[in-house]
Amino acid sequence: MNARQWGRDLGMGVRFAFTGGREGWIRVLLTAVGVGLGVALLLVTTAIPSALAVRHDRDEARLDYTYGPKRPKAANTLLISDSDTTYHGDDVRGRLVEPEGPKAPLAPGLSKYPAPGEMVVSPALKKLLDSGDGRLLRERLPYRIAGTIGESGLVGSQELAYYAGAKNLSPRIDGYRTARISEFGHLDGTTSSNSMDPVLILLVLVVFAVLLTPVAVFIAAAVRFGGERRDRRLAALRLVGSDTRMTRRIAAGEALAGSLVGLVFGTVFFLLGRQLAGSVEIVGVSVFPSYLNPAPALAALVAVAVPAAAVLVTLFALRGVVIEPLGVVRTAKPRRRRLWWRLLLPAGGLALLAPMIGQGRGHGDFNPYLVIGGVLLLLIGVTTLLPWIVEAVVAQLGRGGIAWQLAVRRLQLSSGTAARMVNGIAVAVAGAIAMQMLFAGIQGEYTKNTGRDTTRAQMQVSLPQGVDFLPTAAKFSATKGVRKATALGSIDLGDRDWRRGPNTTIPMTVGTCDALREEARMTSCHDGDVFVAKGGDNDADVAKLARSGRTLHINTTNGIGPGKDAPWTVPGHLQQATAITSPIGMRTSGVLLTPAAVPERVNRLLTGVVYLSVDKSVPDAQEHIRNTAARIDPLADAVLWSATERSKQFDSIRTGTFAGAICVLALIGASLLVSQLEQLRERRKLLSSLVAFGTRRRTLSLSVLWQTAIPIALGLLLATAVGLTLGAVLLKMVGVSLGVDWSSVLSMTAAGAAVVLTVTALSLPPLIRMMRPEGLRTE
């Protein structure tokens, strides 16, 4: 058989698809919609690397941190301060800017800097500030909006960001929150590292395999829409002399036509989704439409692979169908499916993954080809095992009500069709269970204990150096939602001039008696007292330096270099105290001073921190606290405490996985709905006949529900088994003890069932319309 004959037969099938009247057009349309949804998601997937690269480049281009030596003021320098904040759980990127000359570097996305008292904002922030939801944030940003930030200065369409004009930032330079820069991007002392450890790389590989496999399964199912009616039409070709192979190639041509139209639909869906992407945010991630540009090579691969898959799937599906001139031998009892070859796929997947069991992160990267191949074989094994399981189970089902019997008999006659409908959801659930197990198993390695005592304080406000911290306690205490405010100031003491480099250092802490009791236990305390706290981590250094009459030197480096020498003499009449664990989880020995014992020149050098006990029952308590902090100083940093914190890379992968899972679930629901409607359309005359003979519509509706419920129940059971197996293997690969998060397993299974039930409910109105005697009319 030459290529010319193949092309002629496939072309004939394409013509039949488009010239077959209403029936042919409906089948092409259904196939195109199903394939188009899958193609759209594939195109989105191929665009993800580009979108991530653009986001990364945009973020790199606006970097404004420097840890190098202090720069002198010049015509090309800019003073910039980090004034980030958080509002209702969303990060707000803020910068205070003060150009020092006409050649000051311009931040990406800006045409000019705002004047003092003005700000330029991102479109999303402007929308929020103009709405009622942004009332409290508007109080925190007392600047007049003078413009918006361009796309080149933002990493996403929904990013909240602003640049505000400021004055006199020079004294605040500390090399951390405030700096003098001459350019944006990679600055002195900054480095960019994209390296990930092997376990996180494995996580990324598994995520892509798990999210894309259901898409491929749905595309394969979509090209078989209307298969039964198509096969009966093909019998007419045998009457005019077509042999079996030619007939199958013509059928593949019909599927090819639907897939080609599906490519067009998919492109349209992708372009529509691309525009929609600019107005939505998924799990905290947003993009601009221009970010979503599929890689040409990957897009070309999709354009070739989808039609080729349509042809191959159709030929494979027709291998057991005998098309004769007088009909299709499919209505007879089908041959029982064999199990042995269906077990080869999952067994092969386990065989590919087995060599990497116990590898962990200590033996280099995991082999990406073995990982992807093994995961794909295990997940595709679900699609091969499910038809056999459905057939074996429904063959044993019997007695029941009329609706049950109608459903069971239909499943016994077409168990393969029923299995195809739920294959995608089963694969998605299996992959989700495995991913949940892997995330749950390794998150402990990427989660560390902060040591903070969240029973004593729930928020912390760090004040810039030189801000008088003592009055802030009263201001925060008067803030709505604050139960208690504890303000402390601190600085380091050295045994010699810091310009020469200290040999030994100890901390000095200043606060009221009540505040100092958060750091140490004292028998008595009055304003003017000075204490030496021992029993902490650095008792030896405190014993050496904290002696009455000894001259110590205050740290005036301010984070960027040595300042003037600031000697301080340890006063007499030192009282003893015992260090206790502070709210931040540290037990530190040092010198403790009450306010009256602190000279004014020392007070100006202290860095303040306020620990806050928050009444969580008060609405927006955190936002009120942040507003108070902003009124005290725009650079005050209010942080919500947590007992643990996770790796940013791990969180980014987890966030991306959830965003992808949402897209896949949306595809599952849409594709299942199309598949369900196609099945109902093929049974329209049968349903109308049953109604004409007196069958109640409620009975038929219930039978359709059973026809969906039985396969999905079997599919979810199989998915749970395969998901647990794959999850266990992945955990062994990374060297983590086996454990099952049953709540996650049940939630994933419930999500899959909910999608199917929703689709079934949406298909009931069309079902009721089809259950009319008029459906028996034919031409």
C-alpha positions, 0 to 999 in steps of 0.5 A, spaced: 500 500 500 503 506 497 502 513 500 498 515 494 492 510 496 493 512 503 492 520 501 486 518 497 482 514 502 483 519 507 481 525 503 475 521 501 473 520 508 475 528 509 470 529 504 465 524 507 465 528 513 463 535 510 458 532 505 455 527 509 449 532 511 447 534 517 449 528 521 456 529 518 457 536 520 454 534 527 459 529 528 465 534 525 463 539 530 462 535 536 469 532 535 472 539 533 469 542 540 472 536 544 479 536 540 479 544 540 479 544 548 484 539 548 489 543 543 487 549 547 490 547 553 496 544 550 498 550 546 497 554 553 502 548 556 507 550 550 506 557 552 508 556 559 515 556 559 515 562 555 511 566 560 515 564 566 521 566 562 518 573 561 516 574 568 523 572 570 526 577 565 521 582 567 522 581 575 530 581 573 530 588 569 527 592 575 531 589 581 533 595 585 537 591 591 545 592 592 549 590 597 556 593 595 559 599 597 556 605 599 555 610 592 556 617 592 551 622 590 551 623 582 547 626 577 546 618 575 544 616 582 537 614 585 535 613 592 530 608 592 526 604 598 523 598 599 516 599 602 512 593 600 506 591 604 500 586 604 493 587 603 488 582 604 493 576 603 495 579 597 502 582 596 503 589 594 510 591 591 512 598 593 518 603 592 519 610 595 523 614 589 528 620 590 532 622 583 538 625 585 540 628 578 537 628 571 540 622 569 537 618 574 536 611 572 528 610 570 525 604 573 522 599 567 514 601 566 515 609 568 516 615 563 518 619 569 518 619 576 512 621 581 513 628 585 513 627 592 506 626 595 504 623 588 505 615 586 504 611 579 500 605 580 499 598 576 492 598 573 490 593 578 492 597 584 488 603 581 482 599 580 483 596 587 484 603 590 478 606 586 473 600 589 470 600 596 474 594 597 481 598 597 478 603 602 483 601 608 489 600 603 488 607 600 489 610 608 495 606 607 498 610 601 496 617 602 499 619 595 495 622 589 495 617 583 499 621 577 499 615 572 500 608 571 506 603 571 507 600 564 506 593 562 514 592 562 514 594 569 510 589 571 510 581 572 503 580 571 496 583 569 494 583 576 500 585 580 499 590 585 505 595 585 506 603 586 512 608 585 511 614 590 515 620 590 519 621 597 524 626 600 530 626 604 531 618 603 539 619 604 539 619 611 536 612 611 541 608 606 542 602 610 544 597 604 537 593 605 531 597 605 534 603 602 539 604 597 543 609 592 543 605 585 545 608 578 541 602 574 536 597 575 537 589 574 543 585 577 547 590 581 553 589 586 553 583 590 547 580 587 546 574 583 541 570 580 541 562 581 535 558 578 538 551 580 533 547 584 535 540 587 534 534 584 527 532 588 524 539 586 526 537 578 523 531 579 517 534 582 516 539 576 517 533 571 511 529 574 507 535 574 507 536 567 506 528 566 500 528 570 497 534 568 498 533 560 496 525 560 488 527 561 489 532 555 491 526 551 486 522 553 480 526 552 483 528 545 483 520 543 476 520 546 474 526 542 476 523 535 471 517 536 465 521 537 459 518 533 463 512 532 457 507 532 453 511 527 459 512 523 461 505 523 454 503 520 454 508 515 461 505 512 457 499 511 454 502 505 461 503 502 462 495 502 456 495 497 460 499 492 466 495 492 470 498 498 475 493 502 475 492 509 482 496 510 480 502 505 473 502 509 477 503 515 482 508 512 476 512 510 473 512 517 480 515 519 479 520 514 473 522 517 476 523 524 482 527 521 477 532 518 474 533 525 481 533 528 483 539 523 477 543 525 479 541 532 486 545 531 482 551 528 477 551 534 483 550 539 487 556 536 481 560 537 479 557 544 487 559 545 486 566 543 480 567 547 483 564 553 490 568 552 486 575 552 482 572 558 488 571 562 490 578 562 484 579 567 484 573 571 489 571 577 489 563 578 492 561 585 496 568 586 499 568 579 497 572 573 500 574 566 499 579 560 496 576 554 503 577 550 506 572 555 503 566 552 506 565 546 507 558 544 514 555 542 514 554 535 517 547 535 512 545 540 506 548 537 508 545 530 508 538 534 501 539 537 499 541 530 502 534 527 501 530 533 493 531 534 491 529 526 496 523 527 493 521 533 486 522 530 488 517 524 491 512 529 486 512 534 481 510 529 484 505 526 486 502 532 478 502 534 476 499 528 481 493 529 475 489 532 469 491 528 467 487 522 464 492 517 460 488 512 456 490 506 449 489 510 451 491 516 456 492 522 458 486 526 458 490 533 451 489 535 453 482 537 455 480 543 463 483 543 468 478 545 471 478 552 477 483 553 483 480 555 487 482 561 494 480 560 496 485 555 493 491 559 497 489 565 503 490 561 503 498 561 503 499 568 508 494 569 512 497 564 511 504 568 513 501 575 519 497 571 522 504 569 521 507 575 524 502 580 531 503 578 531 510 581 528 508 588 532 510 594 536 515 589 534 521 593 537 528 592 544 525 594 545 521 587 544 527 582 538 528 578 533 523 576 533 521 569 528 525 566 526 520 560 525 514 565 521 519 570 516 521 564 516 514 561 514 511 567 509 516 570 506 516 563 505 508 562 502 508 569 497 513 568 495 510 561 495 504 564 488 506 567 485 507 560 487 500 558 485 497 565 478 501 566 474 498 560 476 491 562 474 492 569 467 496 567 466 490 562 467 485 568 463 488 573 457 490 569 457 483 566 455 480 574 450 486 575 443 484 574 437 485 579 434 492 580 429 497 578 427 499 571 432 504 571 437 500 574 436 494 569 436 499 563 443 502 565 446 495 566 444 493 560 446 499 556 453 498 560 453 491 558 452 492 550 457 498 550 462 498 556 467 501 552 464 507 550 462 508 558 469 507 560 472 512 555 467 517 558 471 517 565 478 515 562 480 522 563 477 523 570 480 517 572 487 519 569 486 526 572 484 523 579 490 518 579 495 523 577 492 528 583 493 523 588 500 521 586 502 528 586 498 530 593 502 524 596 509 527 593 507 534 596 505 531 603 511 527 603 516 532 602 514 538 604 517 537 611 524 537 608 522 544 605 518 547 611 522 550 617 520 552 624 521 559 625 521 559 632 516 564 633 511 563 639 505 565 636 501 564 642 505 571 645 505 575 639 501 574 632 505 580 628 511 584 628 513 591 626 520 592 625 521 600 625 527 603 621 533 606 625 532 612 629 525 612 629 523 613 636 520 606 638 517 607 645 511 612 643 509 606 638 507 601 643 501 606 645 499 608 638 499 600 636 495 599 643 490 604 641 489 600 634 483 596 632 484 589 633 490 590 638 490 586 645 497 588 647 503 591 644 510 590 646 516 595 643 523 594 644 529 597 641 536 594 640 543 595 637 550 591 638 555 593 642 563 591 641 569 591 645 572 596 640 571 601 635 567 598 629 571 602 624 577 597 626 572 591 626 570 588 633 572 582 636 567 580 641 559 583 641 553 583 645 546 585 644 543 591 648 536 591 648 532 597 651 524 597 653 520 599 659 520 594 665 514 590 662 517 590 655 523 587 658 520 582 661 519 579 654 526 578 654 528 576 661 526 575 668 527 580 673 526 580 681 524 588 681 524 593 675 524 601 675 525 606 670 533 607 670 535 600 672 540 597 668 540 589 667 545 584 665 541 578 663 545 571 663 543 564 662 542 565 654 547 563 648 552 568 649 554 568 657 561 568 656 561 574 652 557 578 656 561 576 662 567 579 659 564 585 656 558 587 661 562 590 667 561 596 670 565 602 668 568 598 661 567 602 655 564 599 649 562 601 642 556 602 639 555 599 632 554 605 627 555 601 621 548 602 619 549 596 614 553 599 609 560 601 612 563 604 618 560 610 621 563 615 627 565 611 633 560 611 639 563 609 645 558 607 651 560 606 658 557 600 662 554 604 668 555 602 675 549 598 679 548 593 674 542 588 676 542 581 675 536 578 670 535 571 667 534 570 660 528 567 657 526 565 651 523 571 647 517 571 642 522 570 636 524 564 639 531 566 642 534 566 649 540 571 648 544 574 654 545 581 654 545 588 657 538 590 658 536 598 659 530 602 661 528 608 658 531 613 663 538 609 663 539 611 655 542 617 653 539 621 647 545 620 642 544 612 643 537 612 643 537 615 636 541 609 634 536 604 636 532 599 631 525 598 634 521 592 633 514 592 636 511 585 638 503 585 637 498 580 640 492 581 635 484 579 636 483 575 630 475 576 631 476 583 629 475 584 622 481 587 618 485 587 624 491 586 620 490 591 615 489 596 621 495 595 624 499 596 617 495 602 617 498 604 623 505 602 622 505 606 615 503 612 619 508 611 624 513 611 618 512 609 611 518 604 611 516 600 617 515 593 616 509 589 618 509 582 618 504 576 620 507 571 624 507 563 622 510 557 626 513 555 620 515 557 613 516 553 606 521 554 601 519 559 595 521 554 590 517 549 593 511 553 594 512 556 586 511 549 584 505 547 588 502 554 586 503 552 579 500 545 580 494 547 583 493 552 577 494 547 572 489 542 576 484 548 575 485 548 568 485 541 567 479 540 571 475 545 567 477 541 561 475 535 564 468 538 565 467 541 558 469 535 555 465 530 559 459 535 557 460 534 550 461 527 550 455 526 554 451 530 549 454 526 544 452 519 547 445 522 548 444 524 541 446 517 538 441 514 543 435 519 541 431 515 537 432 509 543 429 514 548 424 517 544 421 509 543 422 508 550 417 514 552 413 512 546 412 505 549 410 509 556 417 509 560 417 515 565 422 520 564 424 520 571 426 513 570 430 514 564 433 520 567 435 515 573 438 510 568 442 515 565 445 517 572 446 510 573 450 509 567 454 515 569 455 513 576 457 506 575 463 507 571 465 513 575 465 509 581 469 504 578 474 509 575 475 512 581 477 506 585 482 504 580 484 511 580 485 511 587 489 504 587 494 507 581 495 513 584 497 510 591 501 506 587 505 511 583 505 516 590 508 510 594 514 509 588 515 517 588 516 517 595 521 511 595 524 515 589 526 521 593 527 517 600 521 519 604 518 514 608 511 512 606 505 515 608 498 517 605 494 523 606 487 520 606 484 527 607 487 529 600 486 522 597 478 523 599 478 530 597 481 529 590 476 523 589 471 527 591 473 533 586 473 528 580 466 525 582 463 532 583 465 534 576 462 528 573 455 529 577 455 537 575 456 534 568 450 529 569 446 535 572 447 539 566 446 534 561 439 533 564 435 538 560 437 536 553 436 529 555 428 531 557 428 535 550 430 528 547 425 524 550 419 526 546 415 522 541 417 527 535 424 524 536 422 518 532 421 522 526 426 520 520 428 522 513 
